[in-house]
Amino acid sequence: MNVQTITSQAFSDQKPGTSGLRKKVAVFQQPHYLENFVQSIFDSIRVPQGATLTLGGDGRYYNREAIQTILKMAAANGFGRVLVGQAGILSTPAASCVIRKYKTFGGIILSASHNPGGVDGDFGIKYNTENGGPAPEKITEAIFEKSKTIQNYKIIDAPDVALDVIGETDLAGMKVQVIDAVADYAELMESLFDFNAIKDLLSSDFRMKFDAMHAVTGPYAQEIFINRLGAPSESIMNCIPLPDFGGGHPDPNLTYAHELVEIIYGEHAPDFGAASDGDGDRNMILGKGFFVTPSDSLALIAANAKMVKGYAKGIAGVARSMPTSGAVDMVAKSLDIPCFETPTGWKFFGNLMDADQVTLCGEESFGTGSSHVREKDGLWAVLFWLNILAIKRQSVEQIVKRHWLQFGRNVYSRHDYEDLPLEAANGVVEHLRNNFSELVGKSFGRYTIQTCDDFSYTDSIDGSVSTKQGLRVLFTDGSRIVFRLSGTGTSGATIRIYLEAFEPDTNKHDLDAQIALAEMIQIALQISELKQRTGRDTPTVIT
């Protein structure tokens, strides 16, 4: 094997989190940049000789080139086999599925999740461990520390490997196995859900529309909805993965999935609509002219879990990220199962699932999942909803409103202010944090602030402590406002404001969330001084 040791220069401009390292494509294309980070991963995980690696990405620009580089570095670093998704395509939940099914040492996933792609867009890379979940902090910290001092990396000099045909290739003694990851994932879904019941639903006068947003879930949607469930071909849209996601922003929300939203709110709308994001781990659920918040979706899935094949014996517990509404808490209480509140980040859920303490989990940022993998899973959530609809034979709106009748409605909304100057965004957060003591006891109309805090979490499984996970303003009636600086972008900063009010009065369940939360929205802007400090009058995205 012709292993080359290339001299390079260390970089340490960003500490990777569980979502990995995300930068503009041009940054990754710099000489040695990608190679240094990959070598830092390999040096930090201490690869056993002959180990198997899972590799693939969401098909965004630079995906194929990065895969070829990583394959040649894997061969130089002692891997015996690499499983690669056909054409280099591998959704994040499918990667977790493959790691777990074939018991690989871990996996490298190439994605910047829901961020835009293309030559001027974003690129990302992360490492998942052998349980299929994102690397824990001790590994990402080790990778970061190594990236500060790395001076060389190992790579072989060899031709590129063909990725489009399923089969095995020898790469300097290492086996590169191109696999049908779509089939692996579809088989897992078929083991969890009643495909016959869903097939019957889709063969009736029921109509659905799934939007893959020209991202990674397109091939999976084709195989599952069309080939296996027999849905008409017009049931799916934008299902050819494109390096720039067709020029769109592959984030499944009411703003960026506007093409689907116009269909589902238009004339002759289908009964059910759904979308997934760039790497396939997020989902948006819609009924005919009706939006289901991710928080309500998690609660509905938990409440109806026993009617679904894979969860018929019941669920061990549920978990939600702190900004997610308390709707699922009500369900957990009725089922007499534990409900955990964690920071945002799937590794916290993974720890709880590995310890068999929870089965279902979700984040308000359109991420829902279960213990079948160790990532959030967009298509899994869509299939869960279709299974519920196939059994209940009610509309999405009817199912949600009947749920509210039983558990009450957690009126909920998220306002995102994207691409803010970092200094201004930090100023908003610091202003709030420094004024907590003055806010306690202050009244705004019918709302009185009971307490304020900066959410922290001690992981009961690994003992790790996470601080500064979001600023919470809690009111005496149980309502709350949460402020968070998001770290998922590659330019500027994003402030997310989460607003929640519990509404037991069924006469008010039909109120639009923005109307019902209007007073709280004004309180949030007033106490944060967001407009004055950032110059922004309106959010970029409202969900």
C-alpha positions in Angstrom: 0.0 0.0 0.0 1.5 3.4 -1.0 0.7 5.4 2.1 1.7 9.0 2.0 2.2 11.2 5.0 1.4 14.7 4.0 2.7 17.7 6.0 -0.1 20.1 7.0 -0.9 23.0 9.3 -3.2 22.7 12.3 -6.5 24.5 12.4 -8.7 25.2 15.4 -11.2 27.8 14.3 -14.3 25.9 15.4 -15.0 23.3 18.1 -17.2 20.6 16.6 -20.3 19.7 18.5 -22.5 16.6 18.1 -23.7 18.2 14.8 -20.1 18.1 13.6 -18.0 20.7 11.9 -20.0 23.0 9.5 -18.4 25.6 7.2 -18.8 27.1 3.8 -17.8 24.7 1.0 -14.9 27.0 0.1 -13.4 26.5 3.6 -13.5 22.7 3.2 -11.9 23.0 -0.2 -8.8 24.7 1.2 -5.7 22.6 1.0 -5.5 20.0 3.8 -8.6 21.4 5.6 -10.9 18.3 5.2 -7.9 16.0 5.5 -6.8 17.5 8.8 -10.2 17.1 10.3 -10.6 13.5 9.1 -7.2 12.6 10.5 -8.1 14.3 13.8 -11.2 12.0 13.9 -9.1 8.8 13.1 -6.4 9.8 15.7 -9.0 10.4 18.4 -11.0 7.2 18.0 -8.0 4.8 17.9 -9.1 2.7 15.0 -8.6 -1.0 15.5 -6.8 -2.6 12.6 -9.2 -4.0 10.0 -12.2 -2.1 11.4 -15.3 -1.3 9.3 -16.5 2.3 8.7 -19.8 3.6 7.5 -19.6 6.5 5.1 -22.0 8.7 3.1 -23.7 12.1 2.9 -26.7 14.1 1.9 -25.6 14.6 -1.7 -24.8 18.3 -1.4 -22.0 20.0 -3.3 -18.6 18.5 -2.5 -20.1 15.2 -1.2 -18.5 12.9 -3.8 -15.1 14.6 -3.7 -15.0 14.4 0.1 -16.0 10.7 0.1 -13.1 9.9 -2.3 -10.6 11.6 0.0 -12.0 9.9 3.1 -11.9 6.5 1.5 -8.2 6.9 0.7 -7.5 8.2 4.2 -9.4 5.3 5.7 -7.2 2.8 3.8 -4.1 4.6 5.0 -5.3 4.5 8.6 -5.9 0.8 8.8 -9.6 0.3 8.1 -10.4 -3.1 6.6 -13.7 -2.2 5.0 -15.9 0.9 4.3 -19.6 0.6 3.7 -20.7 3.5 1.4 -24.2 4.4 0.4 -24.9 4.0 -3.3 -23.9 7.2 -5.2 -22.5 8.4 -1.9 -26.0 9.1 -0.6 -26.8 8.2 3.0 -29.4 10.0 5.1 -28.4 10.6 8.7 -31.0 8.2 10.2 -30.1 5.6 7.5 -26.4 6.0 8.5 -27.4 5.2 12.1 -29.4 2.2 10.8 -26.4 0.9 8.8 -23.9 1.4 11.7 -26.3 -0.6 14.0 -27.3 -3.3 11.5 -23.8 -4.1 10.4 -22.1 -3.4 13.7 -19.5 -1.1 12.2 -16.9 0.7 14.3 -18.7 4.0 13.6 -19.5 6.3 10.7 -18.7 9.5 9.0 -21.7 11.5 7.8 -21.2 14.4 5.3 -23.9 16.9 5.8 -24.7 20.4 7.0 -28.2 19.2 7.9 -30.9 21.8 6.9 -28.4 24.4 5.7 -28.3 25.5 2.1 -26.0 23.7 -0.3 -24.2 24.5 -3.6 -20.8 25.9 -4.5 -21.5 28.9 -2.3 -23.4 26.9 0.3 -22.5 24.9 3.4 -20.8 21.6 4.0 -20.4 19.6 7.1 -18.8 16.4 8.6 -19.5 14.5 11.8 -18.6 11.3 13.4 -21.1 8.8 14.8 -20.0 6.1 17.2 -20.8 2.4 17.1 -24.2 2.8 18.8 -25.2 4.8 15.7 -25.5 8.1 17.5 -23.5 11.4 17.4 -20.1 11.3 19.1 -20.3 12.3 22.8 -18.5 15.3 24.0 -15.4 13.5 25.2 -14.8 12.4 21.6 -15.6 15.8 19.9 -13.4 17.4 22.5 -10.5 15.1 21.7 -11.0 15.8 17.9 -10.9 19.5 18.6 -7.8 19.2 20.7 -6.1 17.1 18.1 -7.0 19.6 15.4 -5.0 22.3 17.2 -1.7 20.4 16.9 -2.0 18.1 13.9 0.9 18.5 11.6 0.4 15.7 9.0 -2.2 13.2 7.8 -2.1 9.8 6.1 -3.5 9.1 2.7 -2.9 6.6 -0.2 -2.3 7.5 -3.8 -4.9 5.7 -5.7 -7.6 6.2 -8.4 -11.1 7.2 -7.3 -13.6 4.4 -6.5 -16.8 3.9 -8.5 -19.8 4.7 -6.2 -22.8 4.3 -8.4 -23.0 0.5 -8.7 -23.7 -1.8 -5.8 -20.7 -4.1 -5.2 -17.3 -4.4 -3.7 -14.0 -2.8 -4.8 -10.5 -3.3 -3.5 -8.7 -0.1 -2.6 -5.1 -0.9 -1.7 -6.2 -3.9 0.4 -9.2 -2.2 1.9 -12.7 -3.3 0.8 -15.0 -0.6 -0.4 -18.5 -2.0 -0.3 -21.2 0.2 -2.1 -24.5 -0.8 -0.4 -28.2 -0.3 -1.0 -28.7 1.7 2.2 -32.2 2.6 1.0 -33.3 -1.0 1.1 -31.7 -1.4 4.6 -33.6 1.5 5.9 -36.9 0.6 4.2 -36.7 -2.9 5.7 -36.3 -1.4 9.2 -39.3 0.8 8.6 -41.4 -2.2 7.4 -40.5 -4.0 10.7 -41.9 -1.1 12.7 -45.0 0.0 10.8 -48.1 -1.8 9.4 -47.3 -1.4 5.7 -50.5 -3.3 4.7 -52.7 -0.9 6.7 -50.9 2.2 5.2 -51.1 0.6 1.7 -54.9 0.2 2.2 -55.1 3.9 3.2 -53.1 5.0 0.2 -55.3 2.9 -2.2 -58.5 4.7 -1.0 -59.5 8.2 -1.8 -56.9 9.4 0.7 -54.2 11.6 -0.9 -50.8 12.6 0.4 -47.9 14.8 -0.8 -44.3 14.4 0.4 -41.7 17.0 -0.4 -38.1 15.7 -0.3 -36.9 19.3 -1.1 -34.3 17.9 -3.6 -32.5 16.5 -0.6 -31.4 13.1 0.6 -34.8 11.5 1.4 -35.9 11.5 -2.3 -34.6 7.9 -3.1 -36.0 6.7 0.3 -39.4 8.2 -0.4 -39.5 6.7 -3.9 -38.7 3.2 -2.5 -41.1 3.4 0.5 -44.1 5.4 -0.6 -44.2 4.4 -4.3 -42.5 1.0 -4.6 -43.5 -0.6 -1.3 -46.7 1.2 -0.3 -48.1 1.7 -3.8 -48.8 5.4 -3.6 -49.4 7.2 -6.9 -46.2 8.8 -8.3 -47.7 12.3 -7.8 -47.6 11.6 -4.1 -44.0 12.7 -3.9 -42.2 15.8 -5.2 -38.7 17.2 -5.5 -37.3 13.7 -5.0 -34.1 13.9 -7.0 -31.2 14.9 -4.7 -29.3 17.9 -6.2 -26.0 19.3 -5.0 -27.6 22.7 -4.4 -31.0 21.4 -3.3 -32.5 23.0 -6.4 -31.5 26.4 -5.1 -33.8 26.0 -2.1 -33.2 26.0 1.6 -33.8 22.3 2.7 -35.4 23.1 6.1 -39.0 21.7 6.4 -40.9 24.6 7.9 -43.7 26.8 6.8 -41.3 29.4 5.3 -38.8 27.3 3.4 -41.1 24.5 2.3 -43.4 27.1 0.8 -44.1 25.0 -2.4 -45.6 22.2 -0.3 -47.4 24.7 2.0 -49.1 26.3 -1.0 -50.4 22.9 -2.1 -51.6 21.8 1.3 -53.4 25.1 1.9 -54.7 25.5 -1.7 -57.7 24.3 -3.6 -58.1 20.5 -4.0 -55.5 20.0 -1.2 -54.3 16.5 -0.4 -55.3 15.0 3.0 -51.8 14.8 4.3 -48.6 16.7 3.7 -45.0 16.1 4.9 -41.5 17.3 4.2 -38.0 16.4 5.3 -34.7 18.3 5.3 -31.3 18.1 3.8 -30.0 15.0 5.6 -33.4 13.4 6.3 -33.5 13.8 10.1 -36.2 16.4 10.4 -39.9 16.4 9.4 -42.9 18.7 9.0 -46.4 17.3 9.3 -49.4 19.0 7.7 -53.1 18.2 7.3 -55.4 19.8 4.8 -54.9 23.4 5.6 -53.6 22.5 9.0 -50.1 22.7 10.5 -49.0 20.3 13.3 -46.3 21.8 15.6 -43.4 19.5 16.2 -44.2 19.5 19.9 -47.8 18.4 19.3 -46.5 15.8 16.8 -44.3 14.2 19.5 -47.2 14.2 21.9 -49.6 12.6 19.4 -47.0 9.9 18.5 -46.5 9.1 22.2 -50.3 9.0 22.9 -50.9 6.6 20.0 -47.8 4.6 20.1 -49.5 1.3 21.2 -51.5 1.2 18.0 -48.3 0.9 15.9 -46.7 -2.5 15.5 -43.2 -1.7 16.6 -44.4 -0.1 19.8 -47.5 -2.3 20.6 -46.0 -3.4 24.0 -45.8 0.2 25.2 -43.0 2.7 25.5 -40.4 2.9 28.3 -40.4 6.7 28.6 -40.2 9.9 26.6 -37.8 12.7 26.3 -37.9 16.2 24.9 -35.5 19.1 24.5 -36.0 21.9 26.9 -37.4 24.4 24.3 -40.0 21.8 23.2 -43.5 22.4 24.6 -44.8 20.4 27.6 -47.5 18.7 25.5 -45.7 15.3 25.7 -45.4 15.7 29.5 -49.2 15.5 29.7 -49.2 12.3 27.8 -46.4 10.8 29.8 -48.2 11.6 33.0 -51.4 9.8 31.7 -49.3 6.8 30.7 -47.4 6.8 34.0 -44.0 6.8 32.3 -41.0 9.0 32.9 -40.5 12.2 30.8 -37.1 13.7 30.6 -36.2 17.3 29.8 -32.8 17.7 28.2 -30.7 20.3 26.4 -31.0 20.5 22.6 -28.8 17.8 21.1 -29.5 14.2 20.2 -26.7 12.7 22.2 -28.7 13.3 25.4 -31.5 11.2 24.0 -29.1 8.6 22.8 -27.7 8.1 26.4 -31.3 7.6 27.7 -32.2 5.2 24.9 -29.0 3.2 25.4 -30.0 2.9 29.1 -33.5 1.7 28.1 -35.1 4.7 29.9 -36.9 6.2 26.9 -38.4 5.0 23.6 -39.6 8.2 22.0 -37.9 11.6 21.9 -38.2 14.9 20.1 -37.0 18.4 19.6 -39.1 21.4 18.7 -36.8 22.0 15.7 -38.8 19.5 13.6 -36.8 16.5 14.9 -38.6 13.3 16.2 -37.3 9.8 16.7 -37.2 6.6 18.7 -34.9 3.9 19.9 -34.9 2.2 16.4 -31.8 4.3 15.6 -29.8 7.0 17.5 -30.7 10.0 15.3 -33.9 11.9 14.7 -35.7 10.4 11.7 -37.9 12.4 9.4 -39.4 9.6 7.3 -40.0 7.5 10.4 -42.2 10.3 11.8 -44.1 10.6 8.5 -44.7 6.8 8.5 -45.8 7.0 12.1 -48.4 9.6 11.2 -49.6 7.6 8.2 -50.0 4.5 10.4 -52.1 6.4 12.9 -54.2 7.8 10.0 -54.6 4.4 8.5 -56.1 3.1 11.8 -58.1 6.1 13.0 -59.4 7.1 9.5 -59.8 10.7 10.8 -58.3 13.8 9.3 -55.0 15.2 10.7 -56.9 18.2 12.2 -59.5 16.0 13.8 -56.8 13.8 15.5 -55.0 16.9 16.8 -58.1 18.6 18.1 -59.4 15.5 19.8 -56.0 15.2 21.4 -56.3 18.8 22.7 -59.7 17.9 24.1 -58.2 15.2 26.2 -54.9 16.8 27.2 -55.4 20.5 26.7 -53.5 22.6 24.2 -50.0 23.9 24.6 -50.2 26.9 22.3 -46.7 27.1 20.9 -44.6 29.0 18.4 -41.0 29.6 17.5 -39.6 32.9 16.1 -36.2 32.7 14.4 -34.1 35.8 13.8 -31.4 34.5 11.4 -28.1 35.8 10.3 -27.7 38.4 13.0 -24.4 40.2 13.7 -22.8 38.0 16.3 -22.0 40.9 18.6 -25.6 42.1 18.5 -27.0 38.6 19.2 -24.6 38.1 22.1 -25.7 41.5 23.4 -29.4 40.4 23.5 -28.5 37.2 25.4 -26.2 39.0 27.9 -28.8 41.8 28.4 -31.4 39.2 29.4 -29.0 37.2 31.6 -27.9 40.3 33.5 -31.4 41.5 34.1 -32.9 38.3 35.4 -33.2 39.5 39.0 -35.1 42.7 37.9 -37.6 40.7 35.8 -38.7 38.4 38.6 -42.1 39.5 39.9 -42.7 42.0 37.1 -46.2 42.0 35.6 -47.2 42.5 31.9 -51.0 42.6 31.7 -52.2 39.2 32.8 -48.7 37.7 32.8 -46.4 37.9 35.8 -42.9 36.5 35.7 -42.3 34.0 38.5 -38.7 33.1 37.8 -35.9 33.3 35.3 -33.0 30.9 34.8 -30.3 29.7 32.4 -31.1 26.0 31.8 -28.5 23.5 32.9 -28.6 19.7 32.8 -26.7 16.9 34.5 -26.8 13.7 32.5 -27.9 10.9 34.7 -26.1 8.3 32.5 -22.6 9.7 31.9 -22.6 12.4 34.6 -21.7 15.2 32.2 -22.9 18.7 33.0 -24.2 21.1 30.3 -24.7 24.7 31.2 -26.1 27.8 29.5 -28.5 25.8 27.4 -31.2 28.5 27.0 -32.6 31.4 28.9 -36.0 30.6 30.4 -38.6 33.2 31.6 -41.3 31.4 33.5 -44.7 32.9 34.3 -47.0 32.2 37.2 -49.6 30.6 35.0 -47.2 28.1 33.6 -46.6 30.0 30.4 -42.9 30.5 29.4 -40.6 32.3 26.9 -37.2 30.7 26.0 -34.4 32.4 24.3 -31.5 30.5 22.6 -28.6 31.3 20.4 -28.5 28.6 17.7 -25.2 27.1 16.6 -26.4 25.4 13.4 -25.5 28.1 10.9 -22.2 28.9 9.3 -22.5 32.7 9.1 -23.9 35.2 11.6 -26.0 34.1 14.5 -29.5 33.0 15.0 -31.7 33.9 18.0 -34.6 31.6 18.5 -37.5 32.7 20.7 -39.9 30.0 21.9 -43.3 30.9 23.2 -45.7 28.6 25.1 -49.0 29.0 26.9 -51.1 26.2 28.2 -54.8 26.6 27.1 -57.3 24.3 28.9 -60.3 26.2 27.5 -61.6 24.2 24.5 -63.4 27.4 23.2 -60.0 28.9 22.5 -58.5 25.9 20.7 -59.3 27.2 17.3 -57.3 30.4 17.9 -54.4 30.9 15.6 -51.2 30.5 17.6 -49.8 33.9 16.7 -53.0 35.6 17.9 -53.2 33.5 21.1 -49.6 34.4 21.8 -49.6 38.0 20.7 -49.2 39.4 24.2 -46.3 37.1 25.0 -44.6 38.0 21.7 -44.6 41.6 22.7 -43.3 40.7 26.2 -40.4 38.8 24.6 -39.4 41.7 22.4 -39.7 44.1 25.3 -37.6 42.3 27.8 -34.9 41.3 25.3 -34.6 44.6 23.6 -34.1 42.6 20.4 -35.4 45.2 18.0 -33.3 47.9 19.4 -30.1 45.8 19.6 -30.3 44.0 16.3 -32.4 46.4 14.1 -34.7 43.5 13.2 -38.5 44.3 13.1 -39.7 40.8 12.2 -38.5 37.2 12.5 -37.0 35.4 9.5 -39.1 32.3 10.2 -42.2 31.7 12.3 -43.3 28.2 13.1 
